[in-house]
Amino acid sequence: MNNLIKQLEEYRLKNRLTQEELAQLLGVSCVSVNKWLNNHTRPQKLQVYQIEQLVKSQAEKTVNH
């Protein structure tokens, strides 16, 4: 799980997103994203899936360019 959160933070920084903007992309609150990134809580299963898809799409874009 920590690796996924690390990838999420890398995605956020690479795309110059605020935590609020990232939260909007994932359909969650900014507070949730902040807690994930600071290891206070973990995302639920649906959110894990959404994070995986977001990170995967970024990886595919990187490979294709």
Backbone as JSON Lines, residues from 0, in Angstrom:
{"i":0,"aa":"M","n":[0.83,-1.2,0.0],"ca":[0.0,0.0,0.0],"c":[0.87,1.26,0.0]}
{"i":1,"aa":"N","n":[1.95,1.23,0.79],"ca":[2.81,2.42,0.84],"c":[3.39,2.75,-0.52]}
{"i":2,"aa":"N","n":[3.69,1.72,-1.32],"ca":[4.22,1.95,-2.65],"c":[3.19,2.67,-3.52]}
{"i":3,"aa":"L","n":[1.94,2.28,-3.39],"ca":[0.87,2.92,-4.16],"c":[0.72,4.39,-3.76]}
{"i":4,"aa":"I","n":[0.79,4.66,-2.49],"ca":[0.69,6.04,-2.01],"c":[1.89,6.85,-2.49]}
{"i":5,"aa":"K","n":[3.05,6.22,-2.49],"ca":[4.25,6.9,-3.0],"c":[4.07,7.23,-4.48]}
{"i":6,"aa":"Q","n":[3.53,6.29,-5.24],"ca":[3.28,6.53,-6.67],"c":[2.25,7.65,-6.86]}
{"i":7,"aa":"L","n":[1.26,7.69,-5.98],"ca":[0.24,8.74,-6.06],"c":[0.87,10.11,-5.83]}
{"i":8,"aa":"E","n":[1.74,10.2,-4.84],"ca":[2.41,11.47,-4.57],"c":[3.32,11.86,-5.74]}
{"i":9,"aa":"E","n":[4.02,10.89,-6.32],"ca":[4.86,11.17,-7.48],"c":[4.01,11.67,-8.65]}
{"i":10,"aa":"Y","n":[2.85,11.04,-8.85],"ca":[1.92,11.47,-9.9],"c":[1.5,12.92,-9.66]}
{"i":11,"aa":"R","n":[1.14,13.22,-8.42],"ca":[0.69,14.57,-8.07],"c":[1.77,15.59,-8.35]}
{"i":12,"aa":"L","n":[2.98,15.3,-7.93],"ca":[4.08,16.25,-8.12],"c":[4.46,16.39,-9.59]}
{"i":13,"aa":"K","n":[4.51,15.26,-10.3],"ca":[4.88,15.3,-11.71],"c":[3.89,16.12,-12.54]}
{"i":14,"aa":"N","n":[2.63,16.03,-12.15],"ca":[1.59,16.76,-12.87],"c":[1.25,18.11,-12.25]}
{"i":15,"aa":"R","n":[2.05,18.5,-11.27],"ca":[1.91,19.8,-10.61],"c":[0.48,20.04,-10.11]}
{"i":16,"aa":"L","n":[-0.05,19.02,-9.44],"ca":[-1.39,19.11,-8.89],"c":[-1.33,19.42,-7.4]}
{"i":17,"aa":"T","n":[-2.27,20.2,-6.95],"ca":[-2.42,20.37,-5.51],"c":[-3.12,19.14,-4.96]}
{"i":18,"aa":"Q","n":[-3.1,18.99,-3.67],"ca":[-3.83,17.87,-3.06],"c":[-5.33,18.02,-3.36]}
{"i":19,"aa":"E","n":[-5.81,19.23,-3.4],"ca":[-7.22,19.48,-3.71],"c":[-7.56,19.04,-5.13]}
{"i":20,"aa":"E","n":[-6.7,19.37,-6.09],"ca":[-6.93,18.97,-7.48],"c":[-6.88,17.44,-7.62]}
{"i":21,"aa":"L","n":[-5.95,16.82,-6.94],"ca":[-5.86,15.37,-6.97],"c":[-7.12,14.74,-6.36]}
{"i":22,"aa":"A","n":[-7.58,15.31,-5.29],"ca":[-8.81,14.83,-4.64],"c":[-9.99,14.91,-5.6]}
{"i":23,"aa":"Q","n":[-10.08,15.99,-6.34],"ca":[-11.17,16.15,-7.32],"c":[-11.08,15.07,-8.4]}
{"i":24,"aa":"L","n":[-9.88,14.77,-8.86],"ca":[-9.71,13.72,-9.87],"c":[-10.19,12.37,-9.36]}
{"i":25,"aa":"L","n":[-9.97,12.12,-8.08],"ca":[-10.34,10.83,-7.49],"c":[-11.74,10.82,-6.89]}
{"i":26,"aa":"G","n":[-12.37,11.98,-6.82],"ca":[-13.73,12.05,-6.27],"c":[-13.77,11.88,-4.77]}
{"i":27,"aa":"V","n":[-12.73,12.38,-4.09],"ca":[-12.67,12.3,-2.63],"c":[-12.35,13.69,-2.09]}
{"i":28,"aa":"S","n":[-12.34,13.81,-0.77],"ca":[-12.04,15.1,-0.17],"c":[-10.53,15.33,-0.11]}
{"i":29,"aa":"C","n":[-10.18,16.58,-0.02],"ca":[-8.77,16.96,0.11],"c":[-8.21,16.41,1.43]}
{"i":30,"aa":"V","n":[-9.04,16.36,2.44],"ca":[-8.63,15.83,3.74],"c":[-8.23,14.35,3.59]}
{"i":31,"aa":"S","n":[-8.99,13.6,2.81],"ca":[-8.66,12.18,2.59],"c":[-7.3,12.04,1.94]}
{"i":32,"aa":"V","n":[-7.07,12.79,0.89],"ca":[-5.78,12.73,0.19],"c":[-4.65,13.09,1.14]}
{"i":33,"aa":"N","n":[-4.84,14.14,1.91],"ca":[-3.81,14.57,2.86],"c":[-3.51,13.46,3.86]}
{"i":34,"aa":"K","n":[-4.53,12.81,4.37],"ca":[-4.33,11.73,5.34],"c":[-3.62,10.54,4.72]}
{"i":35,"aa":"W","n":[-3.92,10.22,3.46],"ca":[-3.23,9.13,2.77],"c":[-1.75,9.45,2.62]}
{"i":36,"aa":"L","n":[-1.48,10.65,2.11],"ca":[-0.11,11.03,1.82],"c":[0.74,11.16,3.07]}
{"i":37,"aa":"N","n":[0.1,11.4,4.21],"ca":[0.81,11.51,5.48],"c":[0.71,10.25,6.33]}
{"i":38,"aa":"N","n":[0.23,9.16,5.71],"ca":[0.12,7.85,6.35],"c":[-0.72,7.85,7.63]}
{"i":39,"aa":"H","n":[-1.77,8.68,7.65],"ca":[-2.68,8.67,8.79],"c":[-3.82,7.68,8.58]}
{"i":40,"aa":"T","n":[-4.24,7.52,7.33],"ca":[-5.28,6.56,6.98],"c":[-4.91,5.92,5.66]}
{"i":41,"aa":"R","n":[-5.66,4.89,5.29],"ca":[-5.46,4.23,4.0],"c":[-6.74,4.35,3.19]}
{"i":42,"aa":"P","n":[-6.59,4.41,1.87],"ca":[-7.79,4.5,1.03],"c":[-8.58,3.19,1.08]}
{"i":43,"aa":"Q","n":[-9.89,3.32,0.83],"ca":[-10.75,2.14,0.77],"c":[-10.54,1.44,-0.57]}
{"i":44,"aa":"K","n":[-11.11,0.24,-0.71],"ca":[-10.87,-0.58,-1.9],"c":[-11.19,0.14,-3.21]}
{"i":45,"aa":"L","n":[-12.32,0.81,-3.29],"ca":[-12.69,1.53,-4.51],"c":[-11.68,2.62,-4.8]}
{"i":46,"aa":"Q","n":[-11.25,3.31,-3.79],"ca":[-10.27,4.38,-3.97],"c":[-8.92,3.81,-4.39]}
{"i":47,"aa":"V","n":[-8.55,2.65,-3.86],"ca":[-7.31,2.0,-4.27],"c":[-7.37,1.71,-5.77]}
{"i":48,"aa":"Y","n":[-8.5,1.19,-6.23],"ca":[-8.68,0.91,-7.66],"c":[-8.52,2.19,-8.48]}
{"i":49,"aa":"Q","n":[-9.15,3.27,-8.04],"ca":[-9.07,4.54,-8.76],"c":[-7.64,5.06,-8.8]}
{"i":50,"aa":"I","n":[-6.93,4.93,-7.69],"ca":[-5.53,5.36,-7.64],"c":[-4.68,4.53,-8.6]}
{"i":51,"aa":"E","n":[-4.9,3.21,-8.58],"ca":[-4.15,2.33,-9.48],"c":[-4.37,2.71,-10.94]}
{"i":52,"aa":"Q","n":[-5.61,3.02,-11.29],"ca":[-5.92,3.4,-12.67],"c":[-5.26,4.72,-13.05]}
{"i":53,"aa":"L","n":[-5.27,5.66,-12.14],"ca":[-4.67,6.97,-12.38],"c":[-3.16,6.83,-12.58]}
{"i":54,"aa":"V","n":[-2.51,6.1,-11.7],"ca":[-1.07,5.9,-11.78],"c":[-0.72,5.1,-13.04]}
{"i":55,"aa":"K","n":[-1.53,4.09,-13.35],"ca":[-1.3,3.27,-14.54],"c":[-1.4,4.11,-15.81]}
{"i":56,"aa":"S","n":[-2.38,5.0,-15.86],"ca":[-2.53,5.84,-17.06],"c":[-1.33,6.75,-17.23]}
{"i":57,"aa":"Q","n":[-0.77,7.23,-16.13],"ca":[0.42,8.07,-16.19],"c":[1.61,7.27,-16.7]}
{"i":58,"aa":"A","n":[1.75,6.04,-16.22],"ca":[2.86,5.19,-16.64],"c":[2.76,4.89,-18.13]}
{"i":59,"aa":"E","n":[1.55,4.64,-18.63],"ca":[1.36,4.37,-20.05],"c":[1.7,5.59,-20.9]}
{"i":60,"aa":"K","n":[1.34,6.77,-20.42],"ca":[1.67,7.99,-21.15],"c":[3.17,8.17,-21.23]}
{"i":61,"aa":"T","n":[3.87,7.86,-20.15],"ca":[5.32,8.0,-20.11],"c":[5.98,7.03,-21.09]}
{"i":62,"aa":"V","n":[5.49,5.82,-21.17],"ca":[6.06,4.81,-22.06],"c":[5.81,5.19,-23.52]}
{"i":63,"aa":"N","n":[4.65,5.73,-23.81],"ca":[4.28,6.07,-25.19],"c":[4.93,7.35,-25.7]}
{"i":64,"aa":"H","n":[5.57,8.12,-24.83],"ca":[6.2,9.36,-25.28],"c":[7.65,9.26,-25.24]}
